[in-house]
Amino acid sequence: MGDTPYPLRAVTEDELDHFFRVLMRAFGEDSRPAEIALDRLTAEADRTIAAFDGDDMVGTAGAFTFDLAVPGARLPAAGVTYVGVSPTHRRRGVLTSMMQHQLADIHERGEPVAVLWASEAAIYGRYGYGLASRRMDVEIDRTQTGVRRDLPVDDSVEVRLVAPDTMYDAAEAIEREVVDERPGQFVRDRRWIETALADLESRRHGRSELQGVLATRDGRPVGYATYSTKASAVRGHSIADGDIAVITHRALDPGAHVALVRLLLSLDLMRRVRWWNQPLDSSIEHLLTDPRQARSIVTDGLHARVVDVPAALAGRRYARPIDVTIAVTDDRCPWNAGTWRLAAGDDGVAVCERATSDSADVALEIEALGAAYLGGTPLTTLAEAGRVSTTDPLRLNELSIAFGWSRQPWCPVIF
């Protein structure tokens, strides 16, 4: 399979535990039985890739089968994961052989798009993955601000504390209802919900056991959150200085959303509330009496790879009508290379087919197309960076607007 001297194959169910141990060793982490058992819930053995040096497993990769939200639609997609190479076998082509093998497999499975979270962001551009979304962590000093007093209280919403493992059904129903709100989310079944609500000791980092919050209206779940706390006091004083880590926060409507924020900002003895992994256009700062107190750290989120240009471009919707030709360069997936005509009407529905001429309005590499695909990275921004070229700036502006979307792309799960 390829030019590498290290043969590649999928592992069996019986080999999964060893596969995960090799992966954790590559990441410099301990392999714990409880974590491996949790990983097994969502693992797809037939989508794993392992590289071997004799009998030794020296590289790992894999993918999840996703039903992925893209702008205005859903598409089958690969959630690339488990990528690691043994410290003894780096810089030998193991990673490249696995990634190339995986791209061919994704294409054969009919998945037009692949997405991943990058442990090292510098790696995946050379395989055609572009920075398609960003995420932020938000920290609020609750002693300095609170929820705006002019926001109405929805008295129909009841908020109560519950054990996280009693929220499986409610969380799954809520997640399925909100999945299409943002590109980058994927449909999560019960396995993924159990994984998200698990309370492993290794996840706590010195904080309390996981707490669950359920918001209901007339008995129907309309929101939920999970958090853990760490009590503390200012050294030498009796002033409370604890913090709250909000792990999950999801709601079906503004009333439930605001009710959850109010609760999380009201916990006594806690000074800081940290929301982990929020979308770039999170509304939290707009709920506060002092929005400056919502201090954020922004970093990269999903990296996206267009595996099948016509299927991917025709499979999403567009914010405005467009008729443009795009020249695509793709050294890894040669079936993508060439000039394509993309046309979308007033309803956002598009067709994408080979252009009859090599002349193009816009030219880019596949990495830049992946960066723009979910609607979070403007093509004009990529052009400013020298990543997109055009013969007609007006056409580029039109295409950039068409690729945009009303909500920033975001994935609530780091997989």
Wavefront OBJ file of the C-alpha trace (Angstrom):
o trace
v 0.000 0.000 0.000
v 2.126 2.919 -1.252
v 5.898 3.330 -1.338
v 6.453 3.122 2.423
v 8.455 0.152 3.765
v 5.934 0.006 6.614
v 2.815 -1.982 5.603
v -0.585 -0.489 6.425
v -3.795 -2.215 7.458
v -6.864 -1.776 9.623
v -6.714 -3.298 13.087
v -9.197 -5.831 14.402
v -11.493 -5.297 17.371
v -9.110 -7.438 19.437
v -6.220 -5.139 18.522
v -7.945 -1.871 19.416
v -6.614 -1.684 22.978
v -3.034 -2.008 21.724
v -3.784 0.493 18.945
v -4.872 3.067 21.542
v -1.818 2.381 23.708
v 0.488 3.020 20.736
v -1.413 6.234 20.001
v -1.183 7.491 23.583
v 2.537 6.720 23.669
v 3.003 8.809 20.518
v 1.247 11.690 22.298
v 3.340 11.266 25.438
v 0.311 10.346 27.522
v -0.574 7.483 29.828
v -2.961 4.846 28.507
v -5.627 4.208 31.115
v -8.144 1.351 30.902
v -11.096 3.676 31.586
v -10.076 5.998 28.745
v -9.578 3.105 26.328
v -13.007 1.728 27.233
v -14.517 5.140 26.493
v -12.628 5.421 23.192
v -14.005 2.041 22.192
v -17.558 3.415 22.319
v -17.049 5.466 19.159
v -14.179 3.570 17.502
v -14.689 2.148 14.013
v -12.110 -0.605 13.628
v -12.633 -0.906 9.888
v -11.622 2.754 9.500
v -8.394 2.474 11.463
v -4.975 2.469 9.813
v -1.932 1.000 11.512
v 1.627 1.010 10.162
v 3.892 -1.904 11.045
v 7.630 -2.471 11.267
v 7.675 -6.237 11.382
v 5.322 -7.132 14.225
v 5.597 -3.699 15.857
v 2.826 -1.155 15.374
v 4.584 2.153 14.729
v 1.862 4.432 13.351
v -1.858 4.963 13.833
v -4.650 6.853 12.115
v -8.385 6.500 11.767
v -11.670 8.166 10.984
v -15.224 8.448 12.221
v -18.218 8.283 9.891
v -19.995 11.621 10.221
v -23.228 13.172 9.044
v -21.736 16.668 8.952
v -23.534 20.003 8.919
v -22.228 22.212 6.105
v -23.705 25.577 5.095
v -27.394 24.944 4.506
v -27.144 21.158 4.247
v -25.548 17.968 5.542
v -22.997 15.752 3.855
v -21.336 12.440 4.662
v -17.864 13.214 5.956
v -14.835 11.631 7.555
v -13.800 12.787 11.014
v -10.064 12.131 10.891
v -8.579 11.073 14.219
v -6.067 8.807 16.039
v -3.108 10.184 14.053
v 0.247 9.390 15.642
v 3.668 7.987 14.826
v 6.006 6.243 17.245
v 8.972 8.427 18.315
v 11.300 5.787 16.846
v 9.791 6.052 13.354
v 9.240 9.740 12.720
v 10.569 11.435 9.573
v 10.383 8.156 7.651
v 7.258 8.755 5.584
v 4.904 6.830 7.892
v 2.509 9.744 8.376
v 2.428 10.627 4.681
v 1.683 7.043 3.675
v -1.177 6.810 6.190
v -2.702 10.146 5.178
v -2.487 9.371 1.472
v -4.009 5.945 2.016
v -6.789 7.498 4.081
v -7.645 10.147 1.467
v -8.059 7.428 -1.157
v -10.292 5.450 1.216
v -12.442 8.515 2.033
v -12.900 9.150 -1.676
v -13.874 5.534 -2.322
v -16.447 5.726 0.489
v -18.117 8.675 -1.237
v -17.393 11.218 1.504
v -16.776 14.605 -0.164
v -15.251 16.243 2.923
v -12.885 15.340 5.755
v -12.425 17.308 8.978
v -10.000 17.066 11.866
v -8.658 18.753 14.975
v -4.917 19.253 14.686
v -2.627 18.485 17.611
v 0.054 20.359 15.637
v -1.445 22.882 13.235
v 1.639 22.988 10.991
v 1.246 19.365 9.882
v -1.973 19.035 7.954
v -1.782 21.797 5.362
v 0.514 19.649 3.274
v -2.261 17.058 3.056
v -4.790 19.656 1.882
v -6.491 20.505 5.186
v -7.253 24.194 5.643
v -8.067 26.134 8.809
v -11.858 26.237 8.492
v -13.035 27.366 11.940
v -11.820 28.883 15.139
v -12.843 28.325 18.726
v -12.468 30.357 21.881
v -12.338 29.867 25.620
v -14.123 32.594 27.579
v -13.323 33.563 31.176
v -15.566 35.848 33.217
v -14.903 37.338 36.651
v -18.405 36.981 38.040
v -17.703 39.466 40.849
v -17.277 42.217 38.250
v -20.295 41.572 36.033
v -23.517 39.639 35.658
v -26.407 39.064 33.299
v -27.946 42.306 32.039
v -30.854 43.406 34.198
v -32.947 44.409 31.186
v -33.039 40.866 29.843
v -36.417 39.284 30.578
v -36.614 36.205 32.769
v -38.395 33.308 31.089
v -40.411 31.957 34.002
v -41.469 28.941 31.948
v -37.911 27.554 32.094
v -37.068 25.383 35.090
v -33.374 24.781 35.801
v -32.215 22.019 38.134
v -29.060 20.137 39.001
v -28.988 16.495 37.933
v -26.427 13.711 37.622
v -24.818 13.858 34.150
v -25.520 10.183 33.503
v -29.261 10.832 33.843
v -29.217 13.342 30.968
v -28.366 10.996 28.084
v -31.793 11.062 26.444
v -32.288 14.795 26.952
v -28.804 15.689 25.705
v -29.118 13.504 22.624
v -32.486 15.036 21.720
v -31.147 18.576 22.170
v -27.989 17.880 20.164
v -29.976 16.436 17.265
v -32.201 19.510 17.212
v -29.341 22.045 17.118
v -26.928 20.197 14.809
v -27.915 22.166 11.699
v -27.555 25.566 13.366
v -23.850 25.735 12.570
v -21.592 24.220 9.929
v -19.006 21.912 11.483
v -21.332 20.070 13.847
v -22.090 16.403 13.327
v -24.994 14.181 14.337
v -24.159 12.546 17.649
v -25.827 9.314 18.667
v -25.979 7.803 22.159
v -22.334 6.635 22.049
v -21.094 10.181 21.527
v -23.394 11.552 24.222
v -22.159 9.002 26.758
v -18.589 9.929 25.859
v -19.286 13.653 26.289
v -20.987 13.201 29.670
v -18.471 10.726 31.079
v -16.735 11.804 34.281
v -13.269 10.273 34.125
v -10.825 11.111 36.888
v -8.201 11.980 34.251
v -10.467 14.717 32.859
v -10.892 16.559 36.146
v -7.425 18.135 36.462
v -7.937 18.697 40.182
v -11.523 19.906 39.847
v -14.709 18.414 41.300
v -16.753 15.606 39.819
v -18.825 16.636 36.816
v -22.095 18.414 37.581
v -25.148 18.410 35.304
v -27.735 21.130 34.744
v -30.975 20.470 32.894
v -33.330 23.189 31.671
v -36.924 22.181 30.932
v -40.101 23.893 29.813
v -43.378 22.132 30.608
v -41.366 18.976 31.241
v -39.573 19.091 27.863
v -35.748 19.432 27.882
v -34.729 22.728 26.251
v -31.113 23.031 27.395
v -28.350 21.456 29.397
v -24.891 22.179 30.738
v -22.094 20.381 32.519
v -19.438 21.931 34.716
v -16.916 21.186 37.418
v -15.579 23.414 40.162
v -12.389 24.022 42.062
v -12.722 25.715 45.442
v -9.991 28.115 46.482
v -9.355 31.233 48.560
v -7.020 34.185 48.221
v -3.830 33.204 50.028
v -3.719 34.554 53.556
v -7.320 35.711 53.422
v -10.771 34.187 53.621
v -11.885 35.571 50.284
v -13.400 32.953 47.977
v -11.391 32.526 44.777
v -12.789 29.370 43.198
v -13.426 28.746 39.540
v -15.940 26.926 37.362
v -15.075 25.088 34.153
v -18.134 24.902 31.895
v -17.618 21.869 29.691
v -20.928 21.816 27.792
v -23.616 24.468 27.337
v -26.416 23.926 24.816
v -29.904 25.400 24.504
v -32.809 25.291 22.068
v -33.917 28.909 22.519
v -32.827 32.222 24.093
v -34.902 31.724 27.226
v -33.161 28.465 28.078
v -29.752 29.851 27.073
v -30.034 32.886 29.341
v -31.359 30.763 32.216
v -28.297 28.502 32.043
v -25.919 31.486 31.935
v -27.651 33.043 34.951
v -27.190 29.869 36.950
v -23.552 29.419 35.986
v -22.770 33.022 36.942
v -24.519 32.706 40.306
v -22.610 29.897 42.026
v -21.396 31.061 45.429
v -17.706 30.862 46.413
v -16.680 30.852 42.747
v -15.005 33.887 41.223
v -14.138 32.834 37.670
v -16.375 31.058 35.197
v -14.573 29.583 32.187
v -16.543 28.445 29.167
v -14.471 25.906 27.229
v -14.622 25.620 23.422
v -17.130 28.263 22.396
v -17.952 29.387 18.838
v -16.286 32.559 17.667
v -19.628 34.378 17.552
v -20.748 33.253 21.006
v -23.446 35.450 22.528
v -22.094 35.258 26.083
v -20.426 38.688 26.120
v -23.646 40.274 24.852
v -25.518 38.993 27.909
v -23.256 40.812 30.373
v -23.570 44.173 32.067
v -19.864 44.607 31.290
v -18.960 42.753 28.078
v -15.276 43.552 28.603
v -15.249 41.004 31.416
v -15.678 38.205 28.853
v -11.977 37.666 28.222
v -11.306 35.216 25.451
v -8.467 33.152 24.047
v -8.950 32.255 20.375
v -7.292 29.302 18.708
v -7.822 27.084 15.691
v -10.774 24.740 15.514
v -11.709 22.389 12.695
v -9.426 21.909 9.725
v -11.350 20.863 6.609
v -10.286 19.007 3.472
v -12.317 18.890 0.273
v -11.913 15.328 -1.015
v -14.359 15.567 -3.923
v -14.596 19.094 -5.338
v -17.842 18.844 -7.371
v -19.709 16.840 -4.720
v -18.571 19.117 -1.887
v -19.295 22.394 -3.684
v -22.680 21.222 -4.989
v -23.542 19.680 -1.616
v -23.618 22.925 0.369
v -25.710 26.084 -0.048
v -24.595 29.623 -0.854
v -25.492 33.013 0.599
v -26.008 34.673 -2.788
v -26.321 33.714 -6.459
v -23.005 33.042 -8.146
v -21.637 31.814 -11.471
v -17.866 31.541 -11.421
v -15.010 29.349 -12.621
v -12.463 28.132 -10.074
v -9.072 26.596 -10.850
v -8.081 24.080 -8.173
v -4.615 22.652 -7.544
v -4.470 19.384 -5.620
v -1.312 17.263 -5.620
v -2.721 14.612 -3.243
v -6.088 13.994 -4.921
v -5.526 14.457 -8.652
v -9.216 13.924 -9.435
v -9.818 17.368 -7.901
v -7.304 19.248 -10.025
v -8.525 21.417 -12.871
v -11.050 24.153 -13.552
v -14.605 23.936 -12.234
v -17.700 25.970 -12.907
v -19.769 26.687 -9.806
v -23.251 28.126 -10.274
v -25.799 28.801 -7.528
v -29.246 30.373 -7.845
v -31.364 32.541 -5.561
v -32.242 29.492 -3.442
v -28.563 28.767 -2.763
v -28.729 25.406 -4.524
v -25.641 24.849 -6.665
v -24.215 22.741 -9.446
v -20.506 22.180 -9.938
v -19.031 20.626 -13.061
v -15.869 20.610 -15.118
v -15.414 23.882 -16.981
v -15.235 23.762 -20.743
v -12.301 26.192 -20.702
v -9.146 26.315 -18.614
v -9.655 30.052 -18.072
v -10.663 30.745 -14.447
v -11.964 33.698 -12.454
v -10.333 32.451 -9.248
v -7.402 30.097 -8.621
v -6.470 28.406 -5.356
v -4.911 25.321 -3.823
v -7.096 22.693 -2.184
v -5.962 23.787 1.302
v -7.432 27.261 0.748
v -10.678 25.754 -0.535
v -10.918 23.677 2.641
v -10.334 26.773 4.762
v -13.235 28.577 3.069
v -15.574 25.624 2.713
v -17.514 25.834 6.005
v -18.117 29.570 5.616
v -15.826 30.817 8.382
v -12.767 31.981 6.427
v -13.464 34.584 3.710
v -11.849 33.972 0.351
v -10.915 37.665 0.324
v -8.902 37.109 3.502
v -7.088 34.205 1.863
v -6.459 36.370 -1.216
v -4.921 39.059 0.979
v -2.606 36.375 2.345
v -1.595 35.394 -1.186
v -3.437 32.072 -0.979
v -6.062 32.886 -3.631
v -5.526 34.679 -6.926
v -8.050 36.248 -9.273
v -8.328 37.975 -12.614
v -11.449 39.800 -11.458
v -11.559 41.198 -7.889
v -15.296 41.846 -8.182
v -15.956 38.179 -8.954
v -13.768 37.192 -6.019
v -15.772 39.474 -3.708
v -19.013 37.939 -4.957
v -17.678 34.422 -4.447
v -16.403 35.278 -0.962
v -19.836 36.565 0.058
v -21.493 33.484 -1.433
v -19.223 31.161 0.567
v -20.001 32.970 3.835
v -22.722 31.911 6.260
v -24.898 33.485 8.953
v -23.272 31.551 11.822
v -19.607 30.845 12.381
v -18.640 27.200 11.873
v -17.885 25.315 15.065
v -17.646 21.808 16.407
v -18.588 21.201 20.061
v -16.519 17.999 20.211
v -12.758 17.648 19.972
v -12.460 14.202 18.486
l 1 2 3 4 5 6 7 8 9 10 11 12 13 14 15 16 17 18 19 20 21 22 23 24 25 26 27 28 29 30 31 32 33 34 35 36 37 38 39 40 41 42 43 44 45 46 47 48 49 50 51 52 53 54 55 56 57 58 59 60 61 62 63 64 65 66 67 68 69 70 71 72 73 74 75 76 77 78 79 80 81 82 83 84 85 86 87 88 89 90 91 92 93 94 95 96 97 98 99 100 101 102 103 104 105 106 107 108 109 110 111 112 113 114 115 116 117 118 119 120 121 122 123 124 125 126 127 128 129 130 131 132 133 134 135 136 137 138 139 140 141 142 143 144 145 146 147 148 149 150 151 152 153 154 155 156 157 158 159 160 161 162 163 164 165 166 167 168 169 170 171 172 173 174 175 176 177 178 179 180 181 182 183 184 185 186 187 188 189 190 191 192 193 194 195 196 197 198 199 200 201 202 203 204 205 206 207 208 209 210 211 212 213 214 215 216 217 218 219 220 221 222 223 224 225 226 227 228 229 230 231 232 233 234 235 236 237 238 239 240 241 242 243 244 245 246 247 248 249 250 251 252 253 254 255 256 257 258 259 260 261 262 263 264 265 266 267 268 269 270 271 272 273 274 275 276 277 278 279 280 281 282 283 284 285 286 287 288 289 290 291 292 293 294 295 296 297 298 299 300 301 302 303 304 305 306 307 308 309 310 311 312 313 314 315 316 317 318 319 320 321 322 323 324 325 326 327 328 329 330 331 332 333 334 335 336 337 338 339 340 341 342 343 344 345 346 347 348 349 350 351 352 353 354 355 356 357 358 359 360 361 362 363 364 365 366 367 368 369 370 371 372 373 374 375 376 377 378 379 380 381 382 383 384 385 386 387 388 389 390 391 392 393 394 395 396 397 398 399 400 401 402 403 404 405 406 407 408 409 410 411 412 413 414 415
